[in-house]
Amino acid sequence: MTNKYYLFNVLAILLIFISFFPGINNSLGYTFQTTRIATVSNAATYGSPRIGDQLFIITTVQNLSPQPMNFSYITEVFNEQGSVVSLKWFKDYLKSMEKRDLSNSWIPDMSGNYTAASFVWKDVTNSEIPLSNSLSIHIKVRQ
């Protein structure tokens, strides 16, 4: 098993665990605050997105720490069976009290019901340190 594949599987399992047990998030003292999650697509004026539409999973994040901080923004999309169909992340930086909208894109290739979740962690390689609560949104993709 390659290191990248192993990291993907471990990260997916940890994200699923934290998603299904949100009480874990509430007991931690966070340095970041996530206040909303939404999706935006070119189908917004036509109703729910269709197969092949590019969706942007957007989360509003604020650094509550008095110090500037590096972080990893992670989005994960699950299908109706609970399988991960998309897992993306990037590293970024926020100044103290800075607030910003972050996004990752996803293009659905099948119709159905999905759940998109977003996470802010210290680093994807140091996954035991969430910096904020996780948020999720349900997405219905049509033909």
Secondary structure by P-SEA (a helix, b strand, c coil): ccaaaaaaaaaaaaaaaaaaccccccccccccccccccccccccccccccccbbbbbbbbbbbcccccbbbbbbbbbbcccccccbbbbbbbcccccbbbbbbbbbbbcccccbbbbbbbcccccccccccbbbbbbbbbbcc
